[in-house]
Amino acid sequence: DTGVSQDPRHKITKRGQNVTFRCDPISEHNRLYWYRQTLGQGPEFLTYFQNEAQLEKSRLLSDRFSAERPKGSFSTLEIQRTEQGDSAMYLCASSLRQGLQETQYFGPGTRLLVL
Amino acid sequence: KNQVEQSPQSLIILEGKNCTLQCNYTVSPFSNLRWYKQDTGRGPVSLTIMTFSENTKSNGRYTATLDADTKQSSLHITASQLSDSASYICVVSRGSGNTGKLIFGQGTTLQVKP
């Protein structure tokens, strides 16, 4: 257990529905990242926050995806009008940037299946 | 293009045997390289981290090497155990790490059999 928690761990939904995932980072960590991982592949960067500010978004993050970190603590990732191609593991990671070194600690992930 | 390539894609070994996983990268500028272990259905967990000036780092039965000139890294696992069965991901951090954005390899799936 890295100290990063995600909820839910599994989600099955029908195409077209909206889903929301939550990530609770390690409490003193100021950075929070979202990744997507498909079977047999490494994680792909989606977006990241420093405190409550969303500083970068990947081109993978279509208009149907939105992420928030309103108080600089937990974060939510919402997918609207889900498509079957959205089926993947969604990983959250948090870190505390100290100088040039930074280690990201990953949560257990939320596995999404879109039927 | 910034890429991280790993080989082999998958590997099966008998318990107690050693194995070596490979990682080649074309990430520039290079900041550091990590090996992560990812159990099925779980998030990745960091095993080792090496900066440009380090060429070897150990963590128990795991030993990582880095050749910054050839842009290659390896992860050597000695006396493998059943619990070593997992995906091992090579991850390179680029530049000064302003974003902390990591570039992941596709992973090597290791299966240790009794």
Interface residues (C-beta under 8 A of the other chain):
Chain A: T2 V4 R31 Y33 G40 Q41 G42 P43 E44 F45 Y48 L55 E56 L91 A93 S95 R97 L100 Q101 E102 T103 Q104 Y105 F106 G107 P108 G109 R111
Chain B: V4 S31 N32 R34 Y36 G41 R42 G43 P44 V45 S46 I49 I89 V91 S93 S96 G97 T99 G100 K101 L102 F104 G105 Q106 G107 T109
